[in-house]
Amino acid sequence: MSRQDCRELIATCRAKGLRTGTLKGIVRALSTILTQAVEDGLLSANPALREHFPEWHPWLLCGLRTGMRDGELLVLQ
């Protein structure tokens, strides 16, 4: 599984009209499963973790928790 696979799964779930809370639950479960796969030596890294660009974490978290659109997030200071 790659980071692109994770993105495609989330995009597919959004296209189905799933609510933000449901999406967060899916991402959380996926991340937990992939973390276990890393610990078991099946994967070298968890593609669902956002360890790169940590300065963007608050912005992304805000978007996921509030359901804001990209344009709304971009005007935040």
VOGU-3710 file (C-alpha; in Angstrom, 3 decimals, decimal comma):
1> msrqdcreli> 0,000/0,000/0,000  1,268/3,457/-0,878  0,364/7,017/0,126  -1,436/7,315/-3,230  -3,583/4,295/-2,326  -4,563/6,046/0,916  -5,466/9,230/-0,974  -7,552/7,269/-3,483  -9,430/5,497/-0,697  -10,274/8,811/0,960
11> atcrakglrt> -11,312/10,357/-2,363  -13,558/7,377/-3,091  -15,192/7,652/0,335  -15,760/11,391/-0,157  -17,270/10,758/-3,583  -19,752/8,405/-1,918  -20,864/11,290/0,283  -19,596/9,922/3,583  -19,596/12,398/6,460  -16,393/13,912/7,848
21> gtlkgivral> -16,662/11,905/11,073  -16,958/8,692/9,107  -13,935/9,618/6,991  -11,892/10,334/10,115  -12,847/6,928/11,519  -11,767/5,209/8,297  -8,430/7,046/8,255  -7,851/6,300/11,935  -8,570/2,585/11,449  -6,401/2,443/8,337
31> stiltqaved> -3,519/4,145/10,131  -3,794/1,725/13,056  -3,753/-1,289/10,756  -0,790/0,041/8,791  1,122/0,866/11,983  0,661/-2,733/13,068  1,932/-3,907/9,673  5,060/-1,773/10,179  5,577/-3,236/13,658  5,164/-6,746/12,231
41> gllsanpalr> 7,796/-5,993/9,570  5,345/-6,222/6,667  5,782/-2,569/5,649  8,766/-0,265/5,968  6,627/2,803/6,747  3,007/3,719/7,394  1,772/5,658/4,344  -1,246/6,947/6,287  0,885/8,879/8,782  1,591/12,546/8,128
51> ehfpewhpwl> 5,143/12,714/9,400  6,374/14,835/6,499  5,690/18,570/6,529  4,605/18,685/10,198  4,046/22,446/9,918  0,938/21,640/7,811  -0,527/19,292/10,434  -2,690/21,927/12,214  -4,069/23,149/8,867  -4,928/19,617/7,722
61> lcglrtgmrd> -6,391/18,701/11,082  -8,559/21,829/11,025  -9,838/20,876/7,574  -10,641/17,319/8,589  -12,346/18,268/11,834  -14,404/21,150/10,493  -15,125/19,961/6,962  -13,948/23,307/5,562  -13,397/23,546/1,847  -9,945/24,251/0,392
71> gellvlq> -10,723/27,913/-0,258  -11,936/28,433/3,300  -8,788/26,838/4,682  -6,562/28,942/2,449  -7,862/32,204/3,909  -7,052/31,150/7,484  -4,148/32,981/9,061
//
